Amino acid sequence: VSVGGKEPHSFPPINTDRRTELQAFILTHLATDPDASVRKAVAFNPVTPPEALTCLAGEVDLHSVLAHNSNTPPTVLVGLATDEDEEVRKAFADHPNTTPEILASLTSHPDEDVRALVAAAVSTPADLLERLANDPSDWVLDSVARNPRTPLKVLAHLSTDEDGVLRYAVLENPSTPPEILAMFATDVDDDEPRTVPE
């Protein structure tokens, strides 16, 4: 098939290993292209080498794209955890390369929003959720109470907390077992039956 009266380019066959090597080489080169649109496309490409994605992490405008690229390395993801964009932070928490070690390192972060992000992530291990259940921040505790991976003993403890909002968070957790849910049926406050707010 000709295009514009010209024969299309023909390329010699390349084996898979060589093709992958060439892709990586070209994408790495394009990561420094002066055209911002080209760099954004490179940041989006899931086969762009981690080293090239690391170079692109310095561009704030690309953080959202990098947060959704499955090839973005853990070293870049750590920085995205404190990004100003909430969507970027959420993408970091759900990223397949966000390791338990990264999450563990953030459980003592000075920013309660970051700790709450870890507490809300479905990839956060049970032992970290148990640790975060002792956090002084109500925002973090609320995230722990809502996380489906939170251990049952933690949910049981949070369900008896004096903070009614926190107990309702446990009630909304899909992993809360019947024996804990049943406690809400007899829970009273000032001798009045407790009802779940709309």
N, C-alpha and C positions, 0 to 999 in steps of 0.2 A: 504494500500500500504506500503510495507516495503522498507527501504532504506539501501543498503549495507547488506542485510540479517537481518536487525534489524527492529523491529517494531518502528514506529515513536512515539515521545512523545505525550501523550494525556493530555489535560488540562481540568480541571473541568470548567463548564460554569461560567462566571462572568458577573454580571449585568453591565450595561453601566456606572453607576456612579463609581463603584469600578474599572472598567477597566481604566477610565480616571484618577482616583486617582493613580493607580499603574503606569500608563504611566508617569505621572508627577514626581512621586517619583524616578523612575528608570532614567529618563532623567536628573533630577537634580543631581543625583549621578554621572552619566556619564559625566556631564559637567566639572567635576574635574579629569577625567581620564588622566593618564600620556600620553596616545597615542593621538597625535595631530589630527590624522585622525578621531578618535572617537569624539573628541570635535568639529571638523568641521561638522561632520554629525549631532551632537546634535544641533549645531547652525543653521543648515539648516532645521531641523524638525519643521514644523509649529505648532506643539502641545507642543513644549518645553515651560515650564512656563516662563513668563517674568523675574522672579527672577533669573532663571538659565541663561537666555540670558544676563542679566545684568552682571553676573559674567564673562561671556565670552567676554564682550565688552573690557576688558583690553588687549585682544590679537589683535594687529593691523591686522594680517593676516586673521582674521575672520570678519573684518569690512564689506567687500563686501557681505559676506553671510548674516550677520545680517541686512544689509540695505535692503535685499530682503525678509527677513522673515516677514510675515504678523503679527506675534505675538511679534515682537520687540517693547518694550515699549517706550513711548515718552522721558523718561529720557535718554535712550541710543541714540535715534535719534538726540537729540540736539547736542551731541558730534560728530556725523557723519557729521553734517553740515559743519564742518571745516576740514574734512578729506583731506589728501593730494591727494587722488585718486578722480579724477573728476567724474568717474562713481559712486562712493560711494555717492558723494554729490548729484548727479542727482537722485539717487535712494531714498535718504532721502527726497528730495523735492516732490517726487511722492508717498511716502509711505502713506498708509491709516491711520496710527497713527500719522502722522505729523499734529498736530492740528493748527487751526488758531492762538491760543495763542502762540505756538512755533514760527510760522512764524512771528507774530507781534513782538516777542522779538528779532528777528534777523534783523528787518528793520533798526535798528540803529547800527548794528554790524560795528566795525571799518574796517573790510575787505570788500572792494567793491565787491569782487567776491562772498562773502556770500550774500550780499544784492541783487546782480544781480541774484543769484540762486533763492532767494525768489520771485523776480520780474518775473522770467520766469516760476515759478511753476504754473501749471494749477489749483492747489487747493488753490492758494492765493486769499483771498476775495477781492472784488472790492474796499473796503475802504482802504485796505493796498496798493493796486496798485495806488490808488489816492495819498496816502502819499508818495510812492516811486517816483511818477512823479515829485517830488520836490527835488529829490536826486541830489547832485552836480556831481555825476559820469556819464559820457556819456555811460559807459558800462551798468549801471543800467537802465538808461533812454531807451536805446536800447531794453532791455529785457521787459520793461513796454510797449513800443510801439508794440512789437510783441505778447504780451500775449492776447489770445482770450477773456479773462475775463476783460480786461481793459475797464473802463467806456467810453462811447462814447464822453463825454465832455473832457476827458483826451486825447483821440485820436485826437479830433478836435484841441486841443491846441498843441499837439506834431506835428501835420501835418503842422503847420505854423512856426515851429522852424527854425532858421537860419541854423541849421546843416542839410545839404542835406541828409546825411546818415540816420539821425533820421527820416526824412520824408519818406524815402524809406522803413524804417522799418514799418511805419504805413501802407504804401501801400501794404506790404506783409502780413499784419494781416488779416486773414480770416473773422474777425468780423467787419472790417472797412465798414461802410455803404456807399451806393451809393453817398450820398450828399458830403461825404468827398473825396471819390474816384474821383468825378467829378472835384474837385479842382485841381487835378494833370493834367487834360487835358488842363488847361489854365495857369498852373504854368510856369513862365518864369524866366530865369536867364541871365542877360546881353542881354536882347532882343532876346534870342535864345530859341526855344521850348525845354522844358525839356523832356528827354527821360529816360526810365528806363534802368539802366545798366544791362548787361547780367551777 
